[in-house]
């Protein structure tokens, strides 16, 4: 059973419209948006800034491509050609270090930032649909794997940056894996939607489903920019999922320590034994106090 032909054609037309700009232009907007996410985040540490921005832009696609190991059909971004790397390098440099901060000033304008984020949304929708279609065609019956690969492709770059921030000491909040938000939820829900509507139920063609996914992403980007608020349409679905599965909703911030258990007699005896050992040998690392050694009659220290 398929949706009415008129709706199908409208969705296909939407997908064609969103993908009508030249790919080069979409890549420039995508790179500027990702570079803008990390602009000024690392101070004068330009190398980590560049790597973090590149990870956001192409990390998810590269991770999924490495897992699939099919460079002919799913190329790794770093090895897909010099053009992509040049676009990223020039976009990143122009945003942060162009003379008189011309590009940075332009990106500070809301319409310009919004257009760049729209380009990011279009490419993100495209990679979700592409990865699901590839997995279904190459590995029939591996539906869960298709969803996982699409999630990695759509938001794996942010997870790389979260790990990078934690390791380098720049983390200021919980990571996406710790408290899943719009990025992870939208990637998961829309990958499931594409898989179900196209390959399991046959309601839409792949191009029509891409029109739905892209419209949702672009509408979210435009509405968030206009209202200056993160309009997370995936949050109600996430809450419903937690209610149904009885899985607790993660709360931001530090994880509370588990309640302490009562000390048993054997543990108390062991603690006294250890304390006595530390008093007898105060130079052990667990004790910071040291007892001065007395001098013998021969003038030597014991």
C-alpha positions in Angstrom: 0.0 0.0 0.0 1.4 3.3 -1.1 0.4 6.9 -0.3 -1.7 8.7 -2.9 0.3 9.6 -6.0 -0.3 13.4 -5.5 1.3 13.3 -2.0 4.1 11.1 -3.4 4.9 13.6 -6.2 4.8 16.5 -3.8 7.3 14.9 -1.5 9.6 14.0 -4.4 9.3 17.6 -5.6 10.3 18.8 -2.1 13.4 16.5 -2.1 14.3 17.8 -5.6 13.9 21.4 -4.5 16.1 21.1 -1.4 18.8 19.3 -3.3 18.7 21.6 -6.3 21.5 23.9 -5.2 25.0 22.8 -6.4 26.7 20.3 -4.2 29.7 22.6 -3.9 27.5 25.4 -2.5 25.9 23.0 0.0 29.3 21.8 1.1 30.5 25.3 1.7 27.4 26.1 3.8 27.8 22.8 5.7 31.5 23.5 6.4 30.8 27.0 7.6 28.0 25.8 9.9 30.3 23.1 11.5 33.2 25.5 11.8 30.9 28.0 13.5 30.0 25.4 16.1 33.6 25.4 17.4 34.6 29.0 16.7 36.3 30.4 19.7 35.7 27.2 21.8 39.3 26.3 22.1 40.9 29.8 22.3 44.2 29.9 20.3 44.5 26.1 20.1 43.9 26.2 16.3 44.7 22.6 15.5 42.2 21.1 18.0 39.7 23.6 16.7 40.2 22.5 13.1 40.1 18.8 14.0 36.9 19.2 16.1 35.1 21.1 13.4 36.1 18.6 10.8 34.9 15.8 13.1 31.5 17.5 13.4 31.3 18.0 9.6 32.5 14.6 8.4 33.2 12.4 11.4 29.9 10.5 11.4 30.1 9.8 7.7 33.7 8.7 7.9 33.0 6.4 10.9 30.1 4.7 9.1 32.2 4.4 6.0 35.0 2.7 7.9 32.5 0.2 9.3 31.0 -0.6 5.9 34.4 -0.9 4.2 33.1 -0.2 0.7 35.0 2.8 -0.6 33.6 2.5 -4.1 30.0 3.1 -2.9 30.6 4.7 0.5 33.8 6.7 0.4 35.6 8.0 3.4 35.5 11.8 3.5 39.3 12.2 4.0 40.0 10.0 0.9 37.2 11.2 -1.3 39.3 13.9 -3.0 41.2 17.1 -2.5 38.2 19.3 -3.3 36.4 18.4 -0.1 39.4 18.9 2.1 40.1 22.3 0.4 36.5 23.4 0.9 36.8 22.5 4.6 40.2 24.1 5.1 39.3 27.3 3.3 35.9 27.6 5.1 37.4 27.0 8.5 40.2 29.5 7.9 37.9 32.2 6.4 35.5 32.0 9.3 38.2 32.3 12.0 41.2 34.1 10.5 40.1 36.0 7.4 41.4 39.6 7.1 39.3 42.0 9.1 37.1 39.1 10.2 34.9 39.6 7.1 33.5 36.0 7.0 33.1 35.9 10.7 31.1 39.1 10.7 28.9 37.7 8.0 28.3 34.5 9.9 27.2 36.6 12.9 24.2 37.7 10.9 21.3 35.5 11.6 20.1 35.0 8.0 23.6 33.9 6.9 24.0 31.5 9.9 20.5 30.1 9.1 21.3 29.4 5.5 24.5 27.6 6.5 22.6 25.5 9.0 20.0 24.7 6.3 22.8 23.4 4.1 23.9 21.2 7.0 20.4 19.9 7.5 20.0 19.0 3.8 23.2 17.0 3.8 22.4 15.3 7.1 19.0 14.2 5.8 20.7 12.9 2.7 23.2 10.8 4.5 20.5 9.2 6.7 18.5 8.1 3.7 21.6 7.0 1.8 23.0 4.8 4.6 19.6 3.1 5.2 19.2 2.4 1.5 22.7 1.0 1.2 22.3 -1.3 4.2 19.0 -2.7 3.0 20.4 -3.3 -0.5 23.7 -4.8 0.7 22.7 -6.6 3.9 19.0 -7.6 3.5 17.3 -8.4 6.7 19.8 -6.4 8.9 17.3 -3.7 9.8 18.7 -2.8 13.2 22.2 -2.6 11.8 20.8 -0.2 9.1 19.4 2.1 11.8 22.7 2.0 13.8 24.8 2.9 10.8 22.4 5.8 9.9 22.6 7.1 13.5 26.4 6.9 13.4 26.5 8.7 10.1 24.2 11.5 11.2 25.6 12.3 14.6 28.8 10.3 15.1 30.9 13.5 14.6 29.4 15.1 17.7 30.3 12.0 19.7 33.9 12.2 18.5 34.1 15.8 19.7 32.5 14.9 23.0 35.3 12.3 23.6 37.9 14.8 22.4 36.7 17.5 24.8 36.7 15.1 27.7 40.2 13.9 27.0 41.6 17.4 26.4 39.8 18.9 29.4 37.4 21.1 27.4 34.1 19.4 28.4 31.7 21.7 30.2 28.6 19.4 30.3 27.3 15.9 29.7 28.0 14.3 26.4 25.4 13.4 23.8 25.7 9.7 24.7 25.2 10.5 28.4 22.1 12.6 27.8 20.7 12.0 24.3 19.2 15.1 22.8 17.8 16.3 19.5 20.8 15.4 17.5 20.8 11.7 18.4 17.0 11.3 18.7 16.3 12.9 15.4 18.9 10.7 13.6 17.4 7.6 15.2 13.7 8.5 14.7 14.1 9.6 11.1 16.3 6.6 10.2 13.5 4.4 11.6 11.0 6.4 9.6 12.9 6.0 6.4 13.4 2.2 6.9 9.8 1.6 7.8 8.1 3.8 5.2 10.3 2.8 2.3 11.6 -0.7 2.9 9.2 -2.4 5.4 5.8 -1.0 4.6 6.4 0.3 1.1 4.4 3.5 1.7 6.9 5.9 0.0 9.6 5.8 -2.5 13.1 6.5 -1.2 13.0 10.0 -2.8 9.7 10.8 -1.3 10.9 9.7 2.2 14.0 11.9 1.7 11.6 14.8 1.0 9.9 14.2 4.4 13.2 13.9 6.3 14.7 17.0 4.7 11.5 19.0 5.3 11.5 18.1 9.0 15.2 19.0 9.4 14.9 22.3 7.4 11.7 23.3 9.2 13.3 22.7 12.6 16.3 24.8 11.5 14.2 27.7 10.3 11.8 27.7 13.2 14.6 27.6 15.8 16.3 30.5 14.1 13.1 32.6 13.8 12.0 32.0 17.4 15.5 31.8 18.8 14.6 28.7 20.8 15.6 25.0 20.3 12.3 23.5 19.1 12.9 19.9 19.8 10.0 18.0 18.1 11.7 14.7 19.1 11.4 15.3 22.8 7.7 14.1 23.2 8.6 10.9 21.3 11.6 10.4 23.6 9.5 10.9 26.7 6.9 8.4 25.4 9.7 5.9 24.7 11.0 6.3 28.3 7.5 5.8 29.7 6.8 2.7 27.7 10.2 1.1 28.4 10.5 2.3 32.0 14.1 3.4 31.2 14.9 6.5 33.3 15.4 9.9 31.6 19.1 11.0 32.0 19.5 14.2 33.9 22.3 16.6 33.0 25.2 17.2 35.3 27.3 14.9 37.3 26.1 11.5 38.2 25.2 11.0 41.8 27.3 8.5 43.8 25.4 5.3 44.7 24.3 5.1 48.3 26.9 3.7 50.7 26.4 0.2 52.0 26.7 -0.7 55.7 30.1 -1.8 56.7 30.4 -5.5 57.8 32.5 -6.8 60.7 35.0 -8.3 58.3 35.4 -5.0 56.4 35.8 -3.1 59.7 38.5 -5.6 60.9 40.3 -5.3 57.6 40.2 -1.5 57.8 41.8 -1.6 61.3 44.4 -4.0 60.0 45.3 -1.6 57.2 45.3 1.4 59.5 47.7 -0.4 61.8 49.9 -1.3 58.8 50.1 2.4 57.9 51.0 3.4 61.4 53.8 0.8 61.5 55.1 1.8 58.0 54.2 5.5 57.7 56.3 5.9 54.5 53.7 4.0 52.4 52.0 6.1 49.7 48.7 6.0 51.5 50.1 8.0 54.4 51.6 11.5 54.0 53.1 11.6 57.5 56.7 10.3 58.1 58.3 9.5 61.4 61.9 10.8 61.8 64.4 8.0 62.2 66.4 8.2 65.4 70.2 8.4 65.3 72.2 5.5 66.9 75.3 5.9 68.9 77.4 5.1 65.9 76.1 8.2 64.2 74.1 6.3 61.6 70.5 6.4 61.0 68.5 3.2 61.5 
